Amino acid sequence: MTTKAEKSSQHLAKARELLREVDEVNADPQAKATAAAAHATLVLAEQVAVARVLMATDAAKRLGVNEG
């Protein structure tokens, strides 16, 4: 599970970097609006990922699974 979380985090970091580049390079209002919407989606994705990790941790604790 940690590997999936790490990969997800890496993908989100790459996406943030690309959005930052779009914002810096392109002054087009439509591109900026699209980048802002994409950023909001990334923030939501990060929050969902954290919630999933917390739920999985709680479930593992309830089942008595030892942490590696």
N, C-alpha and C positions, 0 to 999 in steps of 0.2 A: 504494500500500500504506500509505503514511503516513496518508493521509486516513482509511482504514478503521480504523487503529489509534487515531487521534485520536477518531473517532466512538465507537469501542468504549470508550475511556477516559472520554469524556464520559458515556456511558450508565451505566457503572459508578459514576461519581461521583454521578450523579443517584440511582441506586438506593441507594447508601450514605446519601445525605442523607435519602431517604424512610424508610429503616430507622431512622436516628437519630431522626427525628420520631416514628415509631411507638413506639420505646423510651421516649422522653421523655413522650409524651402518654398512653400506655396502660399501666397497671400490671397488666393481666390476664396471668397466668402463661402462658396458651396463646399470647397474642399475642407475648410475650417469647420463648417457645420457637420460634415460627415465625420471628420476626425473627432469632434466633440461627442457625437453620438456613439462612435466606436469606443471612445474612452469610457463613456458611461456603461457600455456593455461589458467592458473589461473589469470595471470596478464591481459590477454585479457578479460577474463570473468568479472573481476573487472571493467575494463574500460567500457565495455558494460553496466554493471549494473549502473555505475555512469551516463552514457549518457542517459539511460532510465529514471532515476530519474529526471535528468535535463529536459528532454523532457516532462515528466508528470507534473513537476512543472510549466513549461512554459504554457502548455495547461490549467492547472487549473487556472493560473493567467488570461489567456485570457478569460476563461469562467466565471471568477469572483467567483470562489469557495473560500470560507474562509478557512484559515488554523485553525485546531483545537486548 
